[in-house]
Amino acid sequence: MTIRVVVADDQGMVRSGFSVLLNAQPDIEVIAEAVNGREAVAHAASLHPDVILMDVRMPVLDGLQATREITAMPDAPKILVLTTFDLDDYVYEALRSGASGFLLKDASAGELADAVRLVAAGDALLAPGVTRRLIAEFARMGAPRGPSRKLEGLTERESEVLALVARGLSNAEVADRLIVAEQTVKTHVSRILMKLGLRDRTQAVVLAYETGLVHPGG
């Protein structure tokens, strides 16, 4: 199945470059480009793409607000935030706003395509390095603690799985740690997302820290 993508960036060369790279992939098609966040929201509503590559700093409506508006839509597309620096202060807020991950603008063609595929599949772009940066940002800012009752519907094993995912472990690594099959972990993760009303692992990681299930450095 072809992954339908919208590229949102106010720089024409960036938009064109990403579009060319993605359209060269047999399973990815760029269906539209947006020069600002307002256009990205409009494309999301009318074209129903699978993934939106979203720059943060754009005129009219920035990428953060556009991400919030888009992820509030029914059957919202996944958002992959584009940034120039991997320690961009906006990355943390973008993930909290509903983005599924972020990608550096100097990523290779292969990294770009793989990121789009990962996010489209709902796995979220949460490589260990990304998770470490997210955790570090929680530690620096002091993440707000939400009511722990948000997690009351989870079983003990589901809470255990969520804690390990929040520490950056892959499904395979969680399976090794708990001595279970990887498919069992996938099932647990799916149930966690469903019970908590979350779209993907990125949101699950953020919630795990915000509710105090896990702590930076803990």
Buried (B, 14 or more C-beta within 10 A) or exposed (E): EEBBBBBBBBBEEBBBBBBEBBEEBEEBBBBBBBBBBBBBBBBBEEEBBBBBBBBBBBEEBBBBBBBBBBBEEEEBBBBBBBBEEEEBEBBBBBBBBBBBBBBBBEBEBEEBBBBBBBBBEBBBBBBEEBBEBBBBBBBEEEBEEEEEEBBEEBEEEBBBBBBBBBBBBBBEBBBEBBEBEBEBBBBBBEBBBEBBEBBBBBBBBBBBBBBBBBBBEE
